[in-house]
Amino acid sequence: MNALAYVALGIHIICSIGLIIFVLLHSGKGTGLSSMLGGAMPTSGSGTGIIEKNLDRITISFAAGYALSALILVVTYRPGA
């Protein structure tokens, strides 16, 4: 395996753990981190708070990193070589 495959594998693992954590932090039907920490905070026009929007951005970033590292692994990873 070359160095790029090792880096992509490390990023893939970090992104997968991050996705698990941040998906579990999202609220569902009025519960979750956003209502627990930001219950008194005013919401924007779309109905979600600042904390929930930041959770969305972080989750999307981890998902994009996961997808990109998966594509890099498909191209570079050669088992047993």
N, C-alpha and C positions, 0 to 999 in steps of 0.2 A: 504494500500500500504506500502511496506517495504522501507527502506532507499535506497536500491540499485535501486529501480524503480524511486525514486525521483531524484537521481543522474543521472541516464540514461536519464530521461526526460529533465533535465537541459542541459545535453550535447547535446541531440537531438535538442533542441530549438536553442542553440548556433550554432550548425553545420548547421542547416537549414538556419539561417540568414546569416551565413558566406558564404554558398554556393550561395545564391542569390546575395550577394555583389560581390564576386569574379568572378562569371560567367558573371556578367554585366561588370566587368572591363576588360574582355578579348577582344582582338581586333577581328574585323571581316573585312576581305577584305582590310587590310591596315590602318584601323582606330582603335582607342581605346587608352588605357593607354600606351601601349608599344611604339606606334608611336608618341604619344603626348610628353612623357617624354624622350624617348630614341631615338628620330629620328636621332640624330647625332652620336649615339653609333654604333660601328661596330657590325655586326651580326656574329654569329658563322656559322659553316659549314651547319647546318640544316636549316638556314634561319630565325631563331627566335633569338631575343635579350635576354639579361640577364634578363631583367624585365619580359618578357613573360615566360621565363623558371621558374622564381620564382613564377609567378602567377599560372602556371601549377602545381607546387609542392604544393602550398598552397591549391589550389582547390581540388587536389587529397587527401590531408590530411583531409580536411573538409568532402569530400565524404566518405572516409573510416570511419571517426568518426560517421558520420550519419548512415552508414550501420551497424556498430557495435552496436551503441546505439539502433537502431531499432530491432536488433536481441535480445539484452538484454531485451528490453521492451516486446517483444513477449513472452519471457520466464517468466518474473517476474511480469508484470502488471496484476492485477486482479481488474477490476472495481467493485466498491461497496463492496469490501472485507476489 
